């Protein structure tokens, strides 16, 4: 897969876009399943954002969606709450810091436009 990740900042406004394109032109079945898990997590994350919702709530919702997807694909086994509480998330998502940074920028943008 090819990953395109571009970000910009101008006078306190932030923008970031990431695109994943299959190198062969088509996703394999497994790649499509993983892509859809991430897409679902994005939709849930954005849907969670509203005034008064803390960043921790958004982060937990996102992490749980991603972990649930991995459980459904049998890439993880066990109970979702146990896996989440054990902090397994950090082993699978090494770019967590960048994901969270991007989410913070997005939340700041939403606050700015309110």
C-alpha positions in Angstrom: 0.0 0.0 0.0 1.0 3.6 -0.6 0.4 6.1 2.2 0.1 9.8 1.6 0.1 12.0 4.7 0.1 15.7 4.3 -0.4 18.4 6.9 -0.4 22.2 7.0 -0.7 25.0 9.5 -1.4 28.7 8.7 -2.1 31.4 11.3 -3.4 28.9 13.9 -5.5 26.8 11.4 -4.5 23.2 10.9 -5.2 20.7 8.2 -4.2 17.1 7.8 -5.1 14.5 5.3 -4.0 10.9 5.0 -4.8 8.6 2.1 -3.9 4.9 1.7 -3.9 3.6 -1.8 -3.4 -0.1 -2.6 -0.1 -0.6 -4.6 -1.8 -3.1 -6.8 -4.8 -0.9 -7.5 -7.2 -3.0 -5.5 -7.3 -3.9 -1.8 -7.1 -7.5 -0.9 -10.0 -8.8 1.2 -7.9 -8.5 4.4 -6.7 -5.0 3.5 -10.3 -3.9 2.8 -11.4 -5.3 6.1 -8.6 -3.4 8.0 -9.3 -0.2 6.0 -13.0 -0.4 7.0 -12.1 -0.8 10.6 -10.1 2.4 10.5 -12.8 4.2 8.5 -15.4 3.1 11.1 -13.1 4.4 13.9 -12.8 7.7 12.1 -16.6 8.0 11.7 -17.2 7.2 15.4 -14.4 9.6 16.5 -15.9 12.5 14.6 -19.4 11.6 15.8 -18.2 11.7 19.4 -16.9 15.3 19.1 -19.1 17.9 20.7 -18.9 20.6 23.3 -18.0 19.2 26.7 -16.7 15.9 25.5 -13.2 15.4 26.7 -10.3 14.2 24.5 -10.1 11.1 26.7 -13.6 10.1 25.8 -12.9 10.5 22.1 -9.7 8.6 22.4 -11.3 5.7 24.3 -14.1 5.4 21.8 -11.6 5.3 18.9 -9.4 2.8 20.5 -12.3 0.5 21.4 -13.6 0.6 17.8 -10.2 -0.3 16.5 -9.7 -3.1 19.0 -13.2 -4.5 18.4 -12.3 -4.7 14.7 -9.2 -6.6 15.4 -11.2 -9.0 17.6 -13.7 -9.5 14.8 -10.9 -10.4 12.4 -9.4 -12.8 15.0 -6.2 -10.8 15.1 -6.8 -10.5 18.8 -8.6 -12.9 21.2 -10.2 -12.2 24.5 -12.5 -9.8 26.1 -12.6 -6.2 24.8 -12.5 -4.6 28.2 -9.6 -6.8 29.4 -7.7 -6.0 26.2 -8.4 -2.3 26.5 -7.5 -2.2 30.2 -4.3 -4.0 29.6 -3.4 -1.2 27.2 -2.8 -3.6 24.3 -3.6 -0.7 22.0 0.0 0.7 22.2 1.5 -2.5 20.8 -0.6 -2.4 17.7 -0.6 1.3 17.0 2.9 2.7 17.2 1.8 5.9 15.6 -0.7 6.6 18.4 1.1 9.8 19.4 0.7 11.2 15.8 -2.9 10.0 15.7 -3.7 11.8 18.9 -1.8 14.9 17.8 -3.9 15.0 14.6 -7.1 14.5 16.7 -6.0 17.4 19.0 -5.5 19.6 15.9 -9.0 18.7 14.7 -10.6 19.4 18.0 -8.8 22.8 18.2 -10.2 23.5 14.7 -13.7 22.6 15.8 -13.4 24.8 18.9 -12.1 27.7 16.7 -15.1 27.5 14.3 -17.8 27.4 17.1 
